Amino acid sequence: MQRTAAATQKMTSGPVHLGLPEPKGGCDVCGAPARGRETAHRNGDLSKVSDVNGEMCSHREDER
Ligand SMILES: [Zn+2]
């Protein structure tokens, strides 16, 4: 049971934190989805999390 919990934690926190685009300071367009992503992550909604990551990535390309 202990092993299962540790493996689950590693799977949920690892990939999400590794590929996480960070919102630029003061940008609402980035900040709003970042907050939604935190909620989705807390709810275990990983498909929503990756949707938001994709949104933020394409938005950041527009900003440059
Ligand atoms: Zn932005």
N, CA, C, O and the ligand as a Tripos MOL2 file, in Angstrom:
@<TRIPOS>MOLECULE
protein
  257   255    65     0     0
PROTEIN
NO_CHARGES

@<TRIPOS>ATOM
      1 N           0.8440   -1.2110    0.0000 N.3       1 MET1
      2 CA          0.0000    0.0000    0.0000 C.3       1 MET1
      3 C           0.8770    1.2580    0.0000 C.2       1 MET1
      4 O           0.6190    2.2160   -0.7280 O.2       1 MET1
      5 N           1.9080    1.2260    0.8280 N.am      2 GLN2
      6 CA          2.8200    2.3670    0.8710 C.3       2 GLN2
      7 C           3.5000    2.5590   -0.4880 C.2       2 GLN2
      8 O           3.6620    3.6790   -0.9710 O.2       2 GLN2
      9 N           3.8860    1.4480   -1.0790 N.am      3 ARG3
     10 CA          4.5600    1.4970   -2.3740 C.3       3 ARG3
     11 C           3.6380    2.0580   -3.4580 C.2       3 ARG3
     12 O           4.0650    2.8440   -4.3030 O.2       3 ARG3
     13 N           2.3700    1.6450   -3.4250 N.am      4 THR4
     14 CA          1.4000    2.1280   -4.4140 C.3       4 THR4
     15 C           1.2150    3.6440   -4.3010 C.2       4 THR4
     16 O           1.1510    4.3500   -5.3070 O.2       4 THR4
     17 N           1.1310    4.1240   -3.0700 N.am      5 ALA5
     18 CA          0.9370    5.5580   -2.8690 C.3       5 ALA5
     19 C           2.1280    6.3400   -3.4050 C.2       5 ALA5
     20 O           1.9530    7.3760   -4.0470 O.2       5 ALA5
     21 N           3.3250    5.8560   -3.1490 N.am      6 ALA6
     22 CA          4.5220    6.5530   -3.6110 C.3       6 ALA6
     23 C           4.5820    6.5640   -5.1380 C.2       6 ALA6
     24 O           4.9290    7.5800   -5.7400 O.2       6 ALA6
     25 N           4.2460    5.4380   -5.7610 N.am      7 ALA7
     26 CA          4.2860    5.3540   -7.2170 C.3       7 ALA7
     27 C           3.2640    6.3070   -7.8340 C.2       7 ALA7
     28 O           3.5480    6.9630   -8.8360 O.2       7 ALA7
     29 N           2.0770    6.3800   -7.2360 N.am      8 THR8
     30 CA          1.0340    7.2710   -7.7530 C.3       8 THR8
     31 C           1.4770    8.7210   -7.6590 C.2       8 THR8
     32 O           1.2750    9.5020   -8.5890 O.2       8 THR8
     33 N           2.0830    9.0780   -6.5290 N.am      9 GLN9
     34 CA          2.5310   10.4540   -6.3410 C.3       9 GLN9
     35 C           3.5910   10.8050   -7.3820 C.2       9 GLN9
     36 O           3.5820   11.9020   -7.9400 O.2       9 GLN9
     37 N           4.4920    9.8810   -7.6360 N.am     10 LYS10
     38 CA          5.5510   10.1340   -8.6050 C.3      10 LYS10
     39 C           4.9600   10.3370  -10.0060 C.2      10 LYS10
     40 O           5.3960   11.2150  -10.7500 O.2      10 LYS10
     41 N           3.9740    9.5210  -10.3520 N.am     11 MET11
     42 CA          3.3740    9.6120  -11.6830 C.3      11 MET11
     43 C           2.6020   10.9070  -11.8690 C.2      11 MET11
     44 O           2.6280   11.4830  -12.9560 O.2      11 MET11
     45 N           1.9100   11.3820  -10.8290 N.am     12 THR12
     46 CA          1.0820   12.5770  -10.9980 C.3      12 THR12
     47 C           1.9070   13.8530  -10.9040 C.2      12 THR12
     48 O           1.5940   14.8310  -11.5820 O.2      12 THR12
     49 N           2.9610   13.8680  -10.0730 N.am     13 SER13
     50 CA          3.6980   15.1190   -9.9030 C.3      13 SER13
     51 C           4.8620   15.2270  -10.8960 C.2      13 SER13
     52 O           5.2150   16.3340  -11.3020 O.2      13 SER13
     53 N           5.4550   14.1150  -11.2890 N.am     14 GLY14
     54 CA          6.6380   14.1430  -12.1310 C.3      14 GLY14
     55 C           6.4170   14.8150  -13.4760 C.2      14 GLY14
     56 O           6.9250   15.9150  -13.6910 O.2      14 GLY14
     57 N           5.6720   14.1910  -14.3970 N.am     15 PRO15
     58 CA          5.5350   14.7280  -15.7620 C.3      15 PRO15
     59 C           4.9300   16.1210  -15.7680 C.2      15 PRO15
     60 O           5.3370   16.9700  -16.5610 O.2      15 PRO15
     61 N           3.9580   16.3650  -14.8880 N.am     16 VAL16
     62 CA          3.2840   17.6640  -14.8940 C.3      16 VAL16
     63 C           4.2510   18.7780  -14.5360 C.2      16 VAL16
     64 O           4.2420   19.8400  -15.1590 O.2      16 VAL16
     65 N           5.0910   18.5340  -13.5260 N.am     17 HIS17
     66 CA          6.0290   19.5870  -13.1180 C.3      17 HIS17
     67 C           7.1500   19.7560  -14.1340 C.2      17 HIS17
     68 O           7.6470   20.8630  -14.3470 O.2      17 HIS17
     69 N           7.5440   18.6500  -14.7570 N.am     18 LEU18
     70 CA          8.6390   18.7310  -15.7180 C.3      18 LEU18
     71 C           8.2750   19.5690  -16.9340 C.2      18 LEU18
     72 O           9.0720   20.3920  -17.3840 O.2      18 LEU18
     73 N           7.0610   19.3610  -17.4730 N.am     19 GLY19
     74 CA          6.7030   20.0380  -18.7140 C.3      19 GLY19
     75 C           5.8770   21.2870  -18.5120 C.2      19 GLY19
     76 O           5.1950   21.7440  -19.4290 O.2      19 GLY19
     77 N           5.9350   21.8480  -17.3020 N.am     20 LEU20
     78 CA          5.0170   22.9270  -16.9510 C.3      20 LEU20
     79 C           5.4600   24.2660  -17.5110 C.2      20 LEU20
     80 O           6.5090   24.7720  -17.1120 O.2      20 LEU20
     81 N           4.6970   24.8590  -18.4230 N.am     21 PRO21
     82 CA          4.9940   26.2300  -18.8170 C.3      21 PRO21
     83 C           4.5830   27.1800  -17.7030 C.2      21 PRO21
     84 O           3.4860   27.0540  -17.1590 O.2      21 PRO21
     85 N           5.4420   28.1220  -17.3560 N.am     22 GLU22
     86 CA          5.1200   29.0700  -16.2940 C.3      22 GLU22
     87 C           4.5160   30.3330  -16.8920 C.2      22 GLU22
     88 O           4.9510   30.7940  -17.9480 O.2      22 GLU22
     89 N           3.4930   30.9040  -16.2060 N.am     23 PRO23
     90 CA          2.9380   32.1630  -16.6950 C.3      23 PRO23
     91 C           3.9420   33.2900  -16.5220 C.2      23 PRO23
     92 O           4.6760   33.3340  -15.5350 O.2      23 PRO23
     93 N           3.9690   34.2010  -17.4880 N.am     24 LYS24
     94 CA          4.8220   35.3750  -17.3220 C.3      24 LYS24
     95 C           4.1920   36.2880  -16.2860 C.2      24 LYS24
     96 O           2.9690   36.3950  -16.2050 O.2      24 LYS24
     97 N           5.0310   36.9500  -15.4900 N.am     25 GLY25
     98 CA          4.5250   37.8390  -14.4470 C.3      25 GLY25
     99 C           3.6490   38.9310  -15.0290 C.2      25 GLY25
    100 O           4.0300   39.5900  -15.9970 O.2      25 GLY25
    101 N           2.4720   39.1250  -14.4400 N.am     26 GLY26
    102 CA          1.5920   40.2230  -14.8350 C.3      26 GLY26
    103 C           0.7810   39.9700  -16.0870 C.2      26 GLY26
    104 O           0.0510   40.8610  -16.5210 O.2      26 GLY26
    105 N           0.8800   38.7700  -16.6990 N.am     27 CYS27
    106 CA          0.1020   38.4940  -17.9010 C.3      27 CYS27
    107 C          -1.1520   37.7080  -17.5280 C.2      27 CYS27
    108 O          -1.0580   36.5500  -17.1210 O.2      27 CYS27
    109 N          -2.3200   38.3250  -17.6630 N.am     28 ASP28
    110 CA         -3.5800   37.6790  -17.2920 C.3      28 ASP28
    111 C          -3.8990   36.5110  -18.2060 C.2      28 ASP28
    112 O          -4.4830   35.5140  -17.7820 O.2      28 ASP28
    113 N          -3.5070   36.6460  -19.4700 N.am     29 VAL29
    114 CA         -3.8120   35.5780  -20.4250 C.3      29 VAL29
    115 C          -3.1080   34.2830  -20.0200 C.2      29 VAL29
    116 O          -3.6420   33.1880  -20.2000 O.2      29 VAL29
    117 N          -1.9050   34.4280  -19.4730 N.am     30 CYS30
    118 CA         -1.1780   33.2560  -18.9650 C.3      30 CYS30
    119 C          -1.6630   32.8760  -17.5670 C.2      30 CYS30
    120 O          -1.7770   31.6920  -17.2520 O.2      30 CYS30
    121 N          -1.9470   33.8700  -16.7330 N.am     31 GLY31
    122 CA         -2.2570   33.6140  -15.3340 C.3      31 GLY31
    123 C          -3.5670   32.8740  -15.1440 C.2      31 GLY31
    124 O          -3.6530   31.9850  -14.2960 O.2      31 GLY31
    125 N          -4.5960   33.2220  -15.9190 N.am     32 ALA32
    126 CA         -5.9060   32.5900  -15.7500 C.3      32 ALA32
    127 C          -5.8670   31.0790  -16.0100 C.2      32 ALA32
    128 O          -6.3220   30.3070  -15.1660 O.2      32 ALA32
    129 N          -5.3370   30.6410  -17.1540 N.am     33 PRO33
    130 CA         -5.2470   29.1900  -17.3680 C.3      33 PRO33
    131 C          -4.3310   28.5080  -16.3620 C.2      33 PRO33
    132 O          -4.5500   27.3430  -16.0320 O.2      33 PRO33
    133 N          -3.3120   29.2020  -15.8680 N.am     34 ALA34
    134 CA         -2.4130   28.5990  -14.8770 C.3      34 ALA34
    135 C          -3.1800   28.2740  -13.6000 C.2      34 ALA34
    136 O          -2.9430   27.2410  -12.9750 O.2      34 ALA34
    137 N          -4.0970   29.1550  -13.2160 N.am     35 ARG35
    138 CA         -4.9080   28.8760  -12.0260 C.3      35 ARG35
    139 C          -5.8620   27.7210  -12.2880 C.2      35 ARG35
    140 O          -6.0610   26.8670  -11.4240 O.2      35 ARG35
    141 N          -6.4510   27.6930  -13.4750 N.am     36 GLY36
    142 CA         -7.3300   26.5870  -13.8250 C.3      36 GLY36
    143 C          -6.5890   25.2680  -13.8560 C.2      36 GLY36
    144 O          -7.1330   24.2220  -13.5030 O.2      36 GLY36
    145 N          -5.3430   25.3330  -14.2840 N.am     37 ARG37
    146 CA         -4.5200   24.1360  -14.3490 C.3      37 ARG37
    147 C          -4.2370   23.6000  -12.9480 C.2      37 ARG37
    148 O          -4.2440   22.3870  -12.7380 O.2      37 ARG37
    149 N          -3.9910   24.4830  -11.9980 N.am     38 GLU38
    150 CA         -3.7640   24.0410  -10.6210 C.3      38 GLU38
    151 C          -4.9870   23.3100  -10.0870 C.2      38 GLU38
    152 O          -4.8600   22.2610   -9.4540 O.2      38 GLU38
    153 N          -6.1600   23.8550  -10.3380 N.am     39 THR39
    154 CA         -7.3920   23.2100   -9.8890 C.3      39 THR39
    155 C          -7.5680   21.8550  -10.5490 C.2      39 THR39
    156 O          -7.9030   20.8750   -9.8840 O.2      39 THR39
    157 N          -7.3450   21.7960  -11.8450 N.am     40 ALA40
    158 CA         -7.4830   20.5350  -12.5750 C.3      40 ALA40
    159 C          -6.4920   19.5030  -12.0620 C.2      40 ALA40
    160 O          -6.8260   18.3260  -11.9250 O.2      40 ALA40
    161 N          -5.2880   19.9420  -11.7810 N.am     41 HIS41
    162 CA         -4.2500   19.0330  -11.2560 C.3      41 HIS41
    163 C          -4.6740   18.4850   -9.9040 C.2      41 HIS41
    164 O          -4.5030   17.2980   -9.6260 O.2      41 HIS41
    165 N          -5.2310   19.3580   -9.0570 N.am     42 ARG42
    166 CA         -5.6940   18.9330   -7.7360 C.3      42 ARG42
    167 C          -6.8230   17.9110   -7.8700 C.2      42 ARG42
    168 O          -6.9370   16.9860   -7.0660 O.2      42 ARG42
    169 N          -7.6510   18.0930   -8.8940 N.am     43 ASN43
    170 CA         -8.7640   17.1680   -9.1150 C.3      43 ASN43
    171 C          -8.3350   15.9060   -9.8570 C.2      43 ASN43
    172 O          -9.1510   15.0140  -10.0890 O.2      43 ASN43
    173 N          -7.0760   15.8300  -10.2230 N.am     44 GLY44
    174 CA         -6.5800   14.6590  -10.9320 C.3      44 GLY44
    175 C          -7.0000   14.6390  -12.3950 C.2      44 GLY44
    176 O          -6.9780   13.5850  -13.0310 O.2      44 GLY44
    177 N          -7.3860   15.8030  -12.9380 N.am     45 ASP45
    178 CA         -7.8570   15.8830  -14.3270 C.3      45 ASP45
    179 C          -6.6570   16.1850  -15.2320 C.2      45 ASP45
    180 O          -6.4340   17.3230  -15.6460 O.2      45 ASP45
    181 N          -5.8960   15.1310  -15.5200 N.am     46 LEU46
    182 CA         -4.6270   15.3550  -16.2130 C.3      46 LEU46
    183 C          -4.8200   15.7350  -17.6760 C.2      46 LEU46
    184 O          -3.9490   16.3790  -18.2610 O.2      46 LEU46
    185 N          -5.9420   15.3490  -18.2790 N.am     47 SER47
    186 CA         -6.1580   15.7560  -19.6760 C.3      47 SER47
    187 C          -6.4320   17.2580  -19.7460 C.2      47 SER47
    188 O          -6.0210   17.9250  -20.6960 O.2      47 SER47
    189 N          -7.1280   17.7870  -18.7350 N.am     48 LYS48
    190 CA         -7.3360   19.2330  -18.6580 C.3      48 LYS48
    191 C          -6.0050   19.9490  -18.4530 C.2      48 LYS48
    192 O          -5.7490   20.9930  -19.0530 O.2      48 LYS48
    193 N          -5.1620   19.3710  -17.5960 N.am     49 VAL49
    194 CA         -3.8440   19.9610  -17.3280 C.3      49 VAL49
    195 C          -3.0510   20.0770  -18.6280 C.2      49 VAL49
    196 O          -2.4460   21.1150  -18.8950 O.2      49 VAL49
    197 N          -3.0510   19.0150  -19.4400 N.am     50 SER50
    198 CA         -2.2480   19.0890  -20.6630 C.3      50 SER50
    199 C          -2.9020   20.0060  -21.6920 C.2      50 SER50
    200 O          -2.2080   20.6110  -22.5090 O.2      50 SER50
    201 N          -4.2330   20.1170  -21.6610 N.am     51 ASP51
    202 CA         -4.9080   21.1090  -22.5080 C.3      51 ASP51
    203 C          -4.4050   22.5090  -22.1850 C.2      51 ASP51
    204 O          -4.0520   23.2820  -23.0760 O.2      51 ASP51
    205 N          -4.3800   22.8190  -20.8930 N.am     52 VAL52
    206 CA         -3.9410   24.1470  -20.4580 C.3      52 VAL52
    207 C          -2.4830   24.3780  -20.8270 C.2      52 VAL52
    208 O          -2.1180   25.4630  -21.2800 O.2      52 VAL52
    209 N          -1.6460   23.3590  -20.6340 N.am     53 ASN53
    210 CA         -0.2390   23.4900  -21.0130 C.3      53 ASN53
    211 C          -0.1060   23.8380  -22.4930 C.2      53 ASN53
    212 O           0.7020   24.6880  -22.8690 O.2      53 ASN53
    213 N          -0.9000   23.1780  -23.3240 N.am     54 GLY54
    214 CA         -0.8610   23.4600  -24.7500 C.3      54 GLY54
    215 C          -1.3120   24.8730  -25.0530 C.2      54 GLY54
    216 O          -0.7180   25.5590  -25.8850 O.2      54 GLY54
    217 N          -2.3720   25.3120  -24.3690 N.am     55 GLU55
    218 CA         -2.8620   26.6800  -24.5320 C.3      55 GLU55
    219 C          -1.7770   27.6860  -24.1940 C.2      55 GLU55
    220 O          -1.5150   28.6210  -24.9510 O.2      55 GLU55
    221 N          -1.1470   27.4780  -23.0370 N.am     56 MET56
    222 CA         -0.1390   28.4220  -22.5800 C.3      56 MET56
    223 C           1.0590   28.4330  -23.5130 C.2      56 MET56
    224 O           1.6280   29.4920  -23.7740 O.2      56 MET56
    225 N           1.4480   27.2780  -24.0150 N.am     57 CYS57
    226 CA          2.5910   27.2170  -24.9330 C.3      57 CYS57
    227 C           2.3030   28.0050  -26.2030 C.2      57 CYS57
    228 O           3.1450   28.7810  -26.6560 O.2      57 CYS57
    229 N           1.1170   27.8130  -26.7830 N.am     58 SER58
    230 CA          0.8430   28.5110  -28.0430 C.3      58 SER58
    231 C           0.6730   30.0090  -27.7930 C.2      58 SER58
    232 O           1.0410   30.8200  -28.6440 O.2      58 SER58
    233 N           0.1210   30.3870  -26.6360 N.am     59 HIS59
    234 CA          0.0030   31.8050  -26.3090 C.3      59 HIS59
    235 C           1.3870   32.4350  -26.1560 C.2      59 HIS59
    236 O           1.6210   33.5490  -26.6250 O.2      59 HIS59
    237 N           2.2840   31.7330  -25.5120 N.am     60 ARG60
    238 CA          3.6350   32.2800  -25.3160 C.3      60 ARG60
    239 C           4.3570   32.4930  -26.6340 C.2      60 ARG60
    240 O           5.1750   33.4040  -26.7640 O.2      60 ARG60
    241 N           4.0510   31.6530  -27.6050 N.am     61 GLU61
    242 CA          4.6550   31.8780  -28.9150 C.3      61 GLU61
    243 C           4.1260   33.1770  -29.5320 C.2      61 GLU61
    244 O           4.8540   33.8890  -30.2230 O.2      61 GLU61
    245 N           2.8460   33.4740  -29.2730 N.am     62 ASP62
    246 CA          2.2700   34.7150  -29.7730 C.3      62 ASP62
    247 C           2.9100   35.9320  -29.1170 C.2      62 ASP62
    248 O           3.0510   36.9810  -29.7450 O.2      62 ASP62
    249 N           3.2960   35.7880  -27.8540 N.am     63 GLU63
    250 CA          3.8380   36.9210  -27.1040 C.3      63 GLU63
    251 C           5.2180   37.3320  -27.5980 C.2      63 GLU63
    252 O           5.6080   38.4930  -27.4760 O.2      63 GLU63
    253 N           5.9430   36.3890  -28.1480 N.am     64 ARG64
    254 CA          7.3170   36.6970  -28.5260 C.3      64 ARG64
    255 C           7.4250   37.4850  -29.8120 C.2      64 ARG64
    256 O           8.5290   37.8110  -30.2450 O.2      64 ARG64
    257 ZN          0.9540   35.7330  -21.5620 Zn       65 ZN65
@<TRIPOS>BOND
     1     1     2 1
     2     2     3 1
     3     3     4 2
     4     3     5 am
     5     5     6 1
     6     6     7 1
     7     7     8 2
     8     7     9 am
     9     9    10 1
    10    10    11 1
    11    11    12 2
    12    11    13 am
    13    13    14 1
    14    14    15 1
    15    15    16 2
    16    15    17 am
    17    17    18 1
    18    18    19 1
    19    19    20 2
    20    19    21 am
    21    21    22 1
    22    22    23 1
    23    23    24 2
    24    23    25 am
    25    25    26 1
    26    26    27 1
    27    27    28 2
    28    27    29 am
    29    29    30 1
    30    30    31 1
    31    31    32 2
    32    31    33 am
    33    33    34 1
    34    34    35 1
    35    35    36 2
    36    35    37 am
    37    37    38 1
    38    38    39 1
    39    39    40 2
    40    39    41 am
    41    41    42 1
    42    42    43 1
    43    43    44 2
    44    43    45 am
    45    45    46 1
    46    46    47 1
    47    47    48 2
    48    47    49 am
    49    49    50 1
    50    50    51 1
    51    51    52 2
    52    51    53 am
    53    53    54 1
    54    54    55 1
    55    55    56 2
    56    55    57 am
    57    57    58 1
    58    58    59 1
    59    59    60 2
    60    59    61 am
    61    61    62 1
    62    62    63 1
    63    63    64 2
    64    63    65 am
    65    65    66 1
    66    66    67 1
    67    67    68 2
    68    67    69 am
    69    69    70 1
    70    70    71 1
    71    71    72 2
    72    71    73 am
    73    73    74 1
    74    74    75 1
    75    75    76 2
    76    75    77 am
    77    77    78 1
    78    78    79 1
    79    79    80 2
    80    79    81 am
    81    81    82 1
    82    82    83 1
    83    83    84 2
    84    83    85 am
    85    85    86 1
    86    86    87 1
    87    87    88 2
    88    87    89 am
    89    89    90 1
    90    90    91 1
    91    91    92 2
    92    91    93 am
    93    93    94 1
    94    94    95 1
    95    95    96 2
    96    95    97 am
    97    97    98 1
    98    98    99 1
    99    99   100 2
   100    99   101 am
   101   101   102 1
   102   102   103 1
   103   103   104 2
   104   103   105 am
   105   105   106 1
   106   106   107 1
   107   107   108 2
   108   107   109 am
   109   109   110 1
   110   110   111 1
   111   111   112 2
   112   111   113 am
   113   113   114 1
   114   114   115 1
   115   115   116 2
   116   115   117 am
   117   117   118 1
   118   118   119 1
   119   119   120 2
   120   119   121 am
   121   121   122 1
   122   122   123 1
   123   123   124 2
   124   123   125 am
   125   125   126 1
   126   126   127 1
   127   127   128 2
   128   127   129 am
   129   129   130 1
   130   130   131 1
   131   131   132 2
   132   131   133 am
   133   133   134 1
   134   134   135 1
   135   135   136 2
   136   135   137 am
   137   137   138 1
   138   138   139 1
   139   139   140 2
   140   139   141 am
   141   141   142 1
   142   142   143 1
   143   143   144 2
   144   143   145 am
   145   145   146 1
   146   146   147 1
   147   147   148 2
   148   147   149 am
   149   149   150 1
   150   150   151 1
   151   151   152 2
   152   151   153 am
   153   153   154 1
   154   154   155 1
   155   155   156 2
   156   155   157 am
   157   157   158 1
   158   158   159 1
   159   159   160 2
   160   159   161 am
   161   161   162 1
   162   162   163 1
   163   163   164 2
   164   163   165 am
   165   165   166 1
   166   166   167 1
   167   167   168 2
   168   167   169 am
   169   169   170 1
   170   170   171 1
   171   171   172 2
   172   171   173 am
   173   173   174 1
   174   174   175 1
   175   175   176 2
   176   175   177 am
   177   177   178 1
   178   178   179 1
   179   179   180 2
   180   179   181 am
   181   181   182 1
   182   182   183 1
   183   183   184 2
   184   183   185 am
   185   185   186 1
   186   186   187 1
   187   187   188 2
   188   187   189 am
   189   189   190 1
   190   190   191 1
   191   191   192 2
   192   191   193 am
   193   193   194 1
   194   194   195 1
   195   195   196 2
   196   195   197 am
   197   197   198 1
   198   198   199 1
   199   199   200 2
   200   199   201 am
   201   201   202 1
   202   202   203 1
   203   203   204 2
   204   203   205 am
   205   205   206 1
   206   206   207 1
   207   207   208 2
   208   207   209 am
   209   209   210 1
   210   210   211 1
   211   211   212 2
   212   211   213 am
   213   213   214 1
   214   214   215 1
   215   215   216 2
   216   215   217 am
   217   217   218 1
   218   218   219 1
   219   219   220 2
   220   219   221 am
   221   221   222 1
   222   222   223 1
   223   223   224 2
   224   223   225 am
   225   225   226 1
   226   226   227 1
   227   227   228 2
   228   227   229 am
   229   229   230 1
   230   230   231 1
   231   231   232 2
   232   231   233 am
   233   233   234 1
   234   234   235 1
   235   235   236 2
   236   235   237 am
   237   237   238 1
   238   238   239 1
   239   239   240 2
   240   239   241 am
   241   241   242 1
   242   242   243 1
   243   243   244 2
   244   243   245 am
   245   245   246 1
   246   246   247 1
   247   247   248 2
   248   247   249 am
   249   249   250 1
   250   250   251 1
   251   251   252 2
   252   251   253 am
   253   253   254 1
   254   254   255 1
   255   255   256 2
@<TRIPOS>SUBSTRUCTURE
     1 MET1         2 RESIDUE 1 A MET
     2 GLN2         6 RESIDUE 1 A GLN
     3 ARG3        10 RESIDUE 1 A ARG
     4 THR4        14 RESIDUE 1 A THR
     5 ALA5        18 RESIDUE 1 A ALA
     6 ALA6        22 RESIDUE 1 A ALA
     7 ALA7        26 RESIDUE 1 A ALA
     8 THR8        30 RESIDUE 1 A THR
     9 GLN9        34 RESIDUE 1 A GLN
    10 LYS10       38 RESIDUE 1 A LYS
    11 MET11       42 RESIDUE 1 A MET
    12 THR12       46 RESIDUE 1 A THR
    13 SER13       50 RESIDUE 1 A SER
    14 GLY14       54 RESIDUE 1 A GLY
    15 PRO15       58 RESIDUE 1 A PRO
    16 VAL16       62 RESIDUE 1 A VAL
    17 HIS17       66 RESIDUE 1 A HIS
    18 LEU18       70 RESIDUE 1 A LEU
    19 GLY19       74 RESIDUE 1 A GLY
    20 LEU20       78 RESIDUE 1 A LEU
    21 PRO21       82 RESIDUE 1 A PRO
    22 GLU22       86 RESIDUE 1 A GLU
    23 PRO23       90 RESIDUE 1 A PRO
    24 LYS24       94 RESIDUE 1 A LYS
    25 GLY25       98 RESIDUE 1 A GLY
    26 GLY26      102 RESIDUE 1 A GLY
    27 CYS27      106 RESIDUE 1 A CYS
    28 ASP28      110 RESIDUE 1 A ASP
    29 VAL29      114 RESIDUE 1 A VAL
    30 CYS30      118 RESIDUE 1 A CYS
    31 GLY31      122 RESIDUE 1 A GLY
    32 ALA32      126 RESIDUE 1 A ALA
    33 PRO33      130 RESIDUE 1 A PRO
    34 ALA34      134 RESIDUE 1 A ALA
    35 ARG35      138 RESIDUE 1 A ARG
    36 GLY36      142 RESIDUE 1 A GLY
    37 ARG37      146 RESIDUE 1 A ARG
    38 GLU38      150 RESIDUE 1 A GLU
    39 THR39      154 RESIDUE 1 A THR
    40 ALA40      158 RESIDUE 1 A ALA
    41 HIS41      162 RESIDUE 1 A HIS
    42 ARG42      166 RESIDUE 1 A ARG
    43 ASN43      170 RESIDUE 1 A ASN
    44 GLY44      174 RESIDUE 1 A GLY
    45 ASP45      178 RESIDUE 1 A ASP
    46 LEU46      182 RESIDUE 1 A LEU
    47 SER47      186 RESIDUE 1 A SER
    48 LYS48      190 RESIDUE 1 A LYS
    49 VAL49      194 RESIDUE 1 A VAL
    50 SER50      198 RESIDUE 1 A SER
    51 ASP51      202 RESIDUE 1 A ASP
    52 VAL52      206 RESIDUE 1 A VAL
    53 ASN53      210 RESIDUE 1 A ASN
    54 GLY54      214 RESIDUE 1 A GLY
    55 GLU55      218 RESIDUE 1 A GLU
    56 MET56      222 RESIDUE 1 A MET
    57 CYS57      226 RESIDUE 1 A CYS
    58 SER58      230 RESIDUE 1 A SER
    59 HIS59      234 RESIDUE 1 A HIS
    60 ARG60      238 RESIDUE 1 A ARG
    61 GLU61      242 RESIDUE 1 A GLU
    62 ASP62      246 RESIDUE 1 A ASP
    63 GLU63      250 RESIDUE 1 A GLU
    64 ARG64      254 RESIDUE 1 A ARG
    65 ZN65       257 GROUP 0 **** ****
